[in-house]
């Protein structure tokens, strides 16, 4: 039953968005924790719940294995379950601590679990490089035009919003208890409170900025993206989508991660250039790109830089390169939060001989950059950069000392299956709300989108379609409380909830 409840809870994530099932499933988990004979039994309940929750929520990982010839596709589902076995430890820890607190100090269970959930989600995003995908708060994010309960994220952060979802589930549990006691009217009124909060009203139209953009989605599938015979056709496709519609107008042109096969910097061994669209000379490749975007434009594109020692290429960097209309490189950013088994292979000397190679093709491991950075692009604004997976890490997406005007999030979601891209987009929306910054996402296969500082999707290109959108970059808000304090704010909410659980218990004892 608990595994099934976890599966139901995961349907609240995109692309389904069945958040009532999430609240109901969590209410069932809270009830089981409350009736557990010991804290250890409560932990087991949390682990079984987490096993179902993470197995369904992360099912897109199995698709990645279909693009790696060195591994059988069926191994993908084993990987999903094995990852869930580990990730389920975190709800197990939350359940154990809440049950222990309730038994040892007679604390109120629901706020204790909410506080513990915040802490364990933060730990999940931090320990062992972190895996922050699908925090519980994501079920509180509404449709493209309706941020829903996520509107309060500037004052809570994502992980504290997850704690609030636990609280709302506790309210539904209380409503169910009222209904079983025959208090139907009171039960209906109580159940309506969480529903009303989850369905906060539509957001009004936002203001327009002054910097133009052209955001391009070339629709280059993962099964063809690494085929050198197709590189020139891929370049011509992305070039046609990028041509200026108003000659000389100031704009940023946004290309995705993985959408450009050329190496843009000189100094690499010749054989690396031979398979690219322009052969031997990266300067000619840059000049051709400059002619495509035209005067007044600046390109931000995903690219790959190589690390060379002598005549040997030892590693690579996943970068965003800023390229002017003259073909000159203006600046760059190297991805800091790399994907284990996707961009590098941990314990390579042990795992590679077993056939456990990276899920993304290539033998070179990527190495990380220094972390969030703001590129001052002059008349093209101050750009914060987050490549692909980096955008999921709450509190780690902006340089707080040099606040950007917008965040550019190029990504290759082509190996994320059907569930991964909408979940990835939802997490980018949450970063926009937390930080009060617009986020512009360009992806190879979708979903590409322009998200304003309130988390509203202004424009988008749907999945598996080639297209472009043009407009003005939405303005940023003043720094939010979360933008100033980061996850210290979320952890403060956790302490407040844990303290509240003890105060409620003491007041009960005084009666």
KETI-446578 format. One record per residue (C-alpha): x, y, z; residue number from 1; chain; residue in one letter. Coordinates in steps of 0.05 Angstrom, whole numbers, m for minus. Example, Ala and Ser with C-alpha at 12.3 -4.5 7.8 and 13.67 -1.06 7.14 Angstrom:
VODO        X        Y        Z     n   chain   res
VODO      246      m90      156     1       A     A
VODO      273      m21      143     2       A     S
//
This chain:
VODO        X        Y        Z     n   chain   res
VODO        0        0        0     1       A     X
VODO       55       49       17     2       A     X
VODO       92       37      m49     3       A     X
VODO       26       48      m85     4       A     X
VODO       16      113      m46     5       A     X
VODO       85      136      m67     6       A     X
VODO       67      121     m140     7       A     X
VODO        3      162     m133     8       A     X
VODO       41      219     m100     9       A     X
VODO       88      224     m160    10       A     X
VODO       29      237     m207    11       A     X
VODO       27      307     m179    12       A     X
VODO       90      324     m218    13       A     X
VODO       89      344     m291    14       A     X
VODO       67      323     m341    15       A     X
VODO        6      297     m303    16       A     X
VODO       m2      350     m249    17       A     X
VODO      m51      308     m207    18       A     X
VODO      m35      345     m143    19       A     X
VODO      m98      322     m105    20       A     X
VODO      m71      251     m110    21       A     X
VODO       m6      276      m81    22       A     X
VODO      m40      308      m21    23       A     X
VODO      m83      246      m10    24       A     X
VODO      m23      199      m15    25       A     X
VODO       17      241       34    26       A     X
VODO      m42      242       82    27       A     X
VODO      m41      166       80    28       A     X
VODO       34      166       95    29       A     X
VODO       24      213      154    30       A     X
VODO      m30      167      181    31       A     X
VODO       16      107      175    32       A     X
VODO       73      143      210    33       A     X
VODO       26      164      265    34       A     X
VODO        4       91      276    35       A     X
VODO       75       62      271    36       A     X
VODO       96       22      332    37       A     X
VODO      165       53      332    38       A     X
VODO      207      105      297    39       A     X
VODO      241       49      259    40       A     X
VODO      174       25      232    41       A     X
VODO      157       97      213    42       A     X
VODO      223      101      175    43       A     X
VODO      204       37      137    44       A     X
VODO      138       69      118    45       A     X
VODO      175      130       92    46       A     X
VODO      223       87       53    47       A     X
VODO      169       46       20    48       A     X
VODO      131      109        2    49       A     X
VODO      195      139      m27    50       A     X
VODO      209       77      m68    51       A     X
VODO      145       86     m107    52       A     X
VODO      150      162     m107    53       A     X
VODO      219      165     m139    54       A     X
VODO      210      105     m185    55       A     X
VODO      153      138     m222    56       A     X
VODO      177      210     m216    57       A     X
VODO      246      193     m245    58       A     X
VODO      221      144     m299    59       A     X
VODO      252      189     m353    60       A     X
VODO      321      165     m332    61       A     X
VODO      306       97     m365    62       A     X
VODO      301      132     m433    63       A     X
VODO      374      154     m428    64       A     X
VODO      396       82     m432    65       A     X
VODO      363       75     m501    66       A     X
VODO      416      123     m528    67       A     X
VODO      476       86     m501    68       A     X
VODO      495       27     m545    69       A     X
VODO      542        0     m492    70       A     X
VODO      484      m14     m445    71       A     X
VODO      420      m54     m456    72       A     X
VODO      356      m12     m453    73       A     X
VODO      326      m56     m399    74       A     X
VODO      382      m36     m352    75       A     X
VODO      350       33     m351    76       A     X
VODO      291       10     m309    77       A     X
VODO      338      m25     m261    78       A     X
VODO      376       40     m254    79       A     X
VODO      312       78     m240    80       A     X
VODO      293       30     m184    81       A     X
VODO      363       28     m155    82       A     X
VODO      365      104     m153    83       A     X
VODO      297      103     m119    84       A     X
VODO      324       54      m67    85       A     X
VODO      376      106      m48    86       A     X
VODO      332      168      m54    87       A     X
VODO      278      136      m11    88       A     X
VODO      326      141       47    89       A     X
VODO      309      215       52    90       A     X
VODO      234      209       65    91       A     X
VODO      252      151      111    92       A     X
VODO      297      197      152    93       A     X
VODO      242      250      154    94       A     X
VODO      191      199      178    95       A     X
VODO      239      170      230    96       A     X
VODO      256      238      259    97       A     X
VODO      184      262      261    98       A     X
VODO      161      197      294    99       A     X
VODO      219      199      344   100       A     X
VODO      202      271      361   101       A     X
VODO      129      255      369   102       A     X
VODO      144      195      415   103       A     X
VODO      202      225      455   104       A     X
VODO      173      295      465   105       A     X
VODO      100      283      446   106       A     X
VODO      110      334      390   107       A     X
VODO       54      347      340   108       A     X
VODO       69      298      283   109       A     X
VODO       48      339      222   110       A     X
VODO       91      402      233   111       A     X
VODO      148      357      257   112       A     X
VODO      145      318      191   113       A     X
VODO      140      382      151   114       A     X
VODO      202      410      184   115       A     X
VODO      240      344      176   116       A     X
VODO      219      340      103   117       A     X
VODO      250      408       89   118       A     X
VODO      316      387      120   119       A     X
VODO      319      320       84   120       A     X
VODO      302      351       17   121       A     X
VODO      359      400       27   122       A     X
VODO      405      343       44   123       A     X
VODO      383      304      m18   124       A     X
VODO      402      365      m60   125       A     X
VODO      469      371      m26   126       A     X
VODO      501      305       m6   127       A     X
VODO      543      264      m56   128       A     X
VODO      539      321     m108   129       A     X
VODO      463      324      m96   130       A     X
VODO      402      302     m135   131       A     X
VODO      350      356     m128   132       A     X
VODO      302      333     m182   133       A     X
VODO      228      338     m165   134       A     X
VODO      225      366      m95   135       A     X
VODO      155      358      m67   136       A     X
VODO      142      433      m77   137       A     X
VODO      137      422     m152   138       A     X
VODO       66      396     m144   139       A     X
VODO       47      466     m119   140       A     X
VODO       66      498     m186   141       A     X
VODO        6      511     m230   142       A     X
VODO       m3      518     m305   143       A     X
VODO       39      562     m350   144       A     X
VODO       m3      624     m333   145       A     X
VODO      m19      605     m260   146       A     X
VODO       39      597     m212   147       A     X
VODO       m9      573     m159   148       A     X
VODO       16      564      m88   149       A     X
VODO       88      570     m114   150       A     X
VODO       76      645     m114   151       A     X
VODO      100      646      m42   152       A     X
VODO      167      615      m59   153       A     X
VODO      204      683      m55   154       A     X
VODO      189      681       20   155       A     X
VODO      200      607       32   156       A     X
VODO      246      576      m20   157       A     X
VODO      229      510      m54   158       A     X
VODO      246      464        4   159       A     X
VODO      204      502       54   160       A     X
VODO      147      502        4   161       A     X
VODO      154      426        4   162       A     X
VODO      143      429       79   163       A     X
VODO       80      469       68   164       A     X
VODO       54      416       21   165       A     X
VODO       64      365       77   166       A     X
VODO       24      411      123   167       A     X
VODO      m33      416       73   168       A     X
VODO      m34      340       68   169       A     X
VODO      m41      338      143   170       A     X
VODO     m101      383      137   171       A     X
VODO     m132      334       88   172       A     X
VODO     m118      278      137   173       A     X
VODO     m155      318      191   174       A     X
VODO     m213      329      142   175       A     X
VODO     m216      254      130   176       A     X
VODO     m219      241      205   177       A     X
VODO     m275      291      212   178       A     X
VODO     m314      257      156   179       A     X
VODO     m307      189      188   180       A     X
VODO     m333      220      253   181       A     X
VODO     m395      244      216   182       A     X
VODO     m376      318      216   183       A     X
VODO     m385      325      141   184       A     X
VODO     m395      400      138   185       A     X
VODO     m332      414      179   186       A     X
VODO     m294      363      138   187       A     X
VODO     m314      397       72   188       A     X
VODO     m293      465       99   189       A     X
VODO     m227      438      124   190       A     X
VODO     m211      402       58   191       A     X
VODO     m227      465       19   192       A     X
VODO     m170      504       50   193       A     X
VODO     m112      466       17   194       A     X
VODO     m150      463      m49   195       A     X
VODO     m160      539      m47   196       A     X
VODO      m87      552      m33   197       A     X
VODO      m64      505      m89   198       A     X
VODO     m110      541     m138   199       A     X
VODO      m89      613     m125   200       A     X
VODO     m118      661     m177   201       A     X
VODO      m89      675     m246   202       A     X
VODO      m31      721     m249   203       A     X
VODO      m37      787     m286   204       A     X
VODO        3      805     m348   205       A     X
VODO       74      826     m333   206       A     X
VODO      114      885     m357   207       A     X
VODO      158      884     m419   208       A     X
VODO      233      895     m419   209       A     X
VODO      277      933     m467   210       A     X
VODO      324      879     m493   211       A     X
VODO      301      838     m552   212       A     X
VODO      311      763     m557   213       A     X
VODO      306      708     m609   214       A     X
VODO      302      640     m575   215       A     X
VODO      314      580     m622   216       A     X
VODO      294      507     m616   217       A     X
VODO      324      468     m675   218       A     X
VODO      291      401     m657   219       A     X
VODO      355      359     m664   220       A     X
VODO      339      291     m636   221       A     X
VODO      386      253     m590   222       A     X
VODO      391      197     m641   223       A     X
VODO      421      244     m694   224       A     X
VODO      455      298     m654   225       A     X
VODO      523      264     m655   226       A     X
VODO      523      242     m729   227       A     X
VODO      578      282     m765   228       A     X
VODO      544      270     m833   229       A     X
VODO      485      312     m808   230       A     X
VODO      524      369     m777   231       A     X
VODO      519      416     m836   232       A     X
VODO      445      406     m845   233       A     X
VODO      434      417     m770   234       A     X
VODO      474      482     m773   235       A     X
VODO      434      507     m833   236       A     X
VODO      370      492     m796   237       A     X
VODO      389      530     m733   238       A     X
VODO      417      587     m777   239       A     X
VODO      351      596     m815   240       A     X
VODO      314      601     m749   241       A     X
VODO      362      655     m723   242       A     X
VODO      362      706     m779   243       A     X
VODO      344      777     m757   244       A     X
VODO      274      801     m775   245       A     X
VODO      292      874     m762   246       A     X
VODO      363      887     m790   247       A     X
VODO      409      918     m738   248       A     X
VODO      361      912     m680   249       A     X
VODO      393      899     m612   250       A     X
VODO      377      828     m589   251       A     X
VODO      406      766     m557   252       A     X
VODO      402      702     m598   253       A     X
VODO      396      640     m555   254       A     X
VODO      418      571     m579   255       A     X
VODO      412      507     m537   256       A     X
VODO      463      461     m506   257       A     X
VODO      487      411     m557   258       A     X
VODO      459      450     m616   259       A     X
VODO      526      472     m644   260       A     X
VODO      576      418     m668   261       A     X
VODO      634      466     m681   262       A     X
VODO      692      478     m634   263       A     X
VODO      697      553     m628   264       A     X
VODO      767      560     m598   265       A     X
VODO      834      548     m632   266       A     X
VODO      891      505     m608   267       A     X
VODO      861      435     m608   268       A     X
VODO      890      375     m645   269       A     X
VODO      869      375     m718   270       A     X
VODO      826      313     m716   271       A     X
VODO      777      347     m669   272       A     X
VODO      762      399     m722   273       A     X
VODO      757      351     m781   274       A     X
VODO      687      326     m765   275       A     X
VODO      656      395     m752   276       A     X
VODO      615      436     m801   277       A     X
VODO      672      482     m821   278       A     X
VODO      731      435     m819   279       A     X
VODO      799      462     m797   280       A     X
VODO      788      534     m778   281       A     X
VODO      746      554     m717   282       A     X
VODO      755      627     m737   283       A     X
VODO      717      614     m801   284       A     X
VODO      662      578     m762   285       A     X
VODO      655      637     m715   286       A     X
VODO      654      686     m773   287       A     X
VODO      598      647     m807   288       A     X
VODO      557      647     m743   289       A     X
VODO      569      722     m736   290       A     X
VODO      541      734     m806   291       A     X
VODO      479      693     m788   292       A     X
VODO      461      733     m726   293       A     X
VODO      478      800     m759   294       A     X
VODO      495      869     m732   295       A     X
VODO      465      889     m665   296       A     X
VODO      458      816     m642   297       A     X
VODO      497      776     m591   298       A     X
VODO      494      700     m591   299       A     X
VODO      493      658     m528   300       A     X
VODO      503      586     m547   301       A     X
VODO      518      520     m516   302       A     X
VODO      586      494     m538   303       A     X
VODO      643      448     m517   304       A     X
VODO      713      472     m498   305       A     X
VODO      771      423     m493   306       A     X
VODO      826      420     m441   307       A     X
VODO      893      409     m476   308       A     X
VODO      959      389     m443   309       A     X
VODO     1014      388     m494   310       A     X
VODO      986      351     m554   311       A     X
VODO      936      312     m513   312       A     X
VODO      863      329     m499   313       A     X
VODO      851      308     m427   314       A     X
VODO      781      333     m412   315       A     X
VODO      724      378     m436   316       A     X
VODO      681      434     m409   317       A     X
VODO      607      443     m423   318       A     X
VODO      603      518     m436   319       A     X
VODO      560      576     m458   320       A     X
VODO      598      621     m506   321       A     X
VODO      579      693     m520   322       A     X
VODO      594      708     m593   323       A     X
VODO      589      777     m627   324       A     X
VODO      568      792     m698   325       A     X
VODO      642      799     m716   326       A     X
VODO      654      727     m696   327       A     X
VODO      694      747     m634   328       A     X
VODO      684      709     m568   329       A     X
VODO      661      761     m518   330       A     X
VODO      657      717     m456   331       A     X
VODO      640      646     m433   332       A     X
VODO      614      605     m374   333       A     X
VODO      632      533     m356   334       A     X
VODO      580      488     m325   335       A     X
VODO      595      475     m252   336       A     X
VODO      543      423     m230   337       A     X
VODO      557      364     m275   338       A     X
VODO      514      302     m283   339       A     X
VODO      545      238     m255   340       A     X
VODO      545      183     m308   341       A     X
VODO      521      235     m359   342       A     X
VODO      580      282     m363   343       A     X
VODO      632      245     m324   344       A     X
VODO      641      174     m299   345       A     X
VODO      655      169     m224   346       A     X
VODO      708      116     m208   347       A     X
VODO      724      110     m283   348       A     X
VODO      783       62     m272   349       A     X
VODO      736       12     m239   350       A     X
VODO      671       22     m276   351       A     X
VODO      693       31     m348   352       A     X
VODO      722      m40     m354   353       A     X
VODO      654      m67     m332   354       A     X
VODO      620      m33     m390   355       A     X
VODO      588       20     m346   356       A     X
VODO      607       78     m390   357       A     X
VODO      574      146     m391   358       A     X
VODO      502      152     m414   359       A     X
VODO      521      208     m462   360       A     X
VODO      567      188     m519   361       A     X
VODO      640      207     m515   362       A     X
VODO      701      182     m478   363       A     X
VODO      723      248     m448   364       A     X
VODO      700      267     m379   365       A     X
VODO      676      338     m369   366       A     X
VODO      706      379     m312   367       A     X
VODO      667      431     m272   368       A     X
VODO      671      507     m275   369       A     X
VODO      674      553     m215   370       A     X
VODO      600      562     m201   371       A     X
VODO      546      615     m214   372       A     X
VODO      573      674     m253   373       A     X
VODO      543      736     m284   374       A     X
VODO      569      757     m352   375       A     X
VODO      566      832     m364   376       A     X
VODO      547      836     m438   377       A     X
VODO      542      912     m440   378       A     X
VODO      480      933     m480   379       A     X
VODO      457      861     m481   380       A     X
VODO      448      860     m406   381       A     X
VODO      477      821     m348   382       A     X
VODO      467      747     m361   383       A     X
VODO      466      693     m309   384       A     X
VODO      481      624     m338   385       A     X
VODO      456      556     m317   386       A     X
VODO      467      498     m364   387       A     X
VODO      415      442     m366   388       A     X
VODO      413      404     m300   389       A     X
VODO      442      462     m261   390       A     X
VODO      376      499     m260   391       A     X
VODO      345      447     m212   392       A     X
VODO      388      467     m153   393       A     X
VODO      350      516     m110   394       A     X
VODO      393      572      m83   395       A     X
VODO      452      557     m130   396       A     X
VODO      432      590     m195   397       A     X
VODO      453      663     m188   398       A     X
VODO      515      701     m167   399       A     X
VODO      488      739     m106   400       A     X
VODO      545      789     m107   401       A     X
VODO      531      807     m180   402       A     X
VODO      457      799     m192   403       A     X
VODO      440      785     m265   404       A     X
VODO      384      816     m306   405       A     X
VODO      362      747     m330   406       A     X
VODO      383      674     m329   407       A     X
VODO      398      636     m393   408       A     X
VODO      387      561     m386   409       A     X
VODO      407      523     m449   410       A     X
VODO      393      449     m446   411       A     X
VODO      392      384     m486   412       A     X
VODO      329      349     m462   413       A     X
VODO      327      300     m520   414       A     X
VODO      348      241     m476   415       A     X
VODO      298      258     m420   416       A     X
VODO      239      219     m447   417       A     X
VODO      168      245     m445   418       A     X
VODO      166      263     m370   419       A     X
VODO      234      295     m362   420       A     X
VODO      225      358     m405   421       A     X
VODO      161      384     m372   422       A     X
VODO      191      369     m303   423       A     X
VODO      255      406     m323   424       A     X
VODO      215      466     m347   425       A     X
VODO      174      467     m282   426       A     X
VODO      238      470     m241   427       A     X
VODO      264      528     m283   428       A     X
VODO      198      564     m268   429       A     X
VODO      209      554     m194   430       A     X
VODO      279      584     m198   431       A     X
VODO      249      645     m233   432       A     X
VODO      198      654     m176   433       A     X
VODO      248      644     m120   434       A     X
VODO      300      691     m148   435       A     X
VODO      253      742     m179   436       A     X
VODO      290      735     m245   437       A     X
VODO      266      718     m315   438       A     X
VODO      292      651     m343   439       A     X
VODO      301      638     m417   440       A     X
VODO      308      565     m437   441       A     X
VODO      332      542     m505   442       A     X
VODO      331      467     m515   443       A     X
VODO      347      421     m573   444       A     X
VODO      279      385     m574   445       A     X
VODO      236      424     m524   446       A     X
VODO      206      450     m483   447       A     X
VODO      239      518     m496   448       A     X
VODO      207      576     m460   449       A     X
VODO      211      648     m437   450       A     X
VODO      192      652     m363   451       A     X
VODO      181      718     m328   452       A     X
VODO      202      734     m257   453       A     X
VODO      134      710     m230   454       A     X
VODO      142      640     m261   455       A     X
VODO       92      654     m317   456       A     X
VODO      111      624     m384   457       A     X
VODO      105      682     m434   458       A     X
VODO      124      643     m496   459       A     X
VODO      145      572     m512   460       A     X
VODO      161      523     m567   461       A     X
VODO      129      455     m555   462       A     X
VODO      167      390     m550   463       A     X
VODO      191      356     m614   464       A     X
VODO      180      418     m658   465       A     X
VODO      229      465     m691   466       A     X
VODO      214      538     m680   467       A     X
VODO      234      606     m653   468       A     X
VODO      202      658     m609   469       A     X
VODO      217      732     m609   470       A     X
VODO      202      785     m558   471       A     X
VODO      230      829     m503   472       A     X
VODO      265      799     m442   473       A     X
VODO      218      806     m382   474       A     X
VODO      244      852     m328   475       A     X
VODO      273      826     m262   476       A     X
VODO      241      841     m195   477       A     X
VODO      279      871     m137   478       A     X
VODO      318      817      m99   479       A     X
VODO      270      772      m62   480       A     X
VODO      281      749        9   481       A     X
VODO      303      682      m19   482       A     X
VODO      351      717      m68   483       A     X
VODO      383      751       m7   484       A     X
VODO      384      692       41   485       A     X
VODO      383      629       m2   486       A     X
VODO      369      564       33   487       A     X
VODO      383      593      101   488       A     X
VODO      311      619       94   489       A     X
VODO      284      549       79   490       A     X
VODO      322      519      138   491       A     X
VODO      296      574      183   492       A     X
VODO      225      553      164   493       A     X
VODO      244      481      182   494       A     X
VODO      266      502      251   495       A     X
VODO      203      543      260   496       A     X
VODO      159      483      242   497       A     X
VODO      198      437      288   498       A     X
VODO      192      488      344   499       A     X
VODO      118      495      330   500       A     X
VODO      109      419      336   501       A     X
VODO      138      422      406   502       A     X
VODO       98      483      428   503       A     X
VODO       33      451      404   504       A     X
VODO       50      388      443   505       A     X
VODO       65      427      506   506       A     X
VODO        0      465      502   507       A     X
VODO      m37      400      493   508       A     X
VODO       m2      373      555   509       A     X
VODO      m21      435      596   510       A     X
VODO      m95      423      584   511       A     X
//
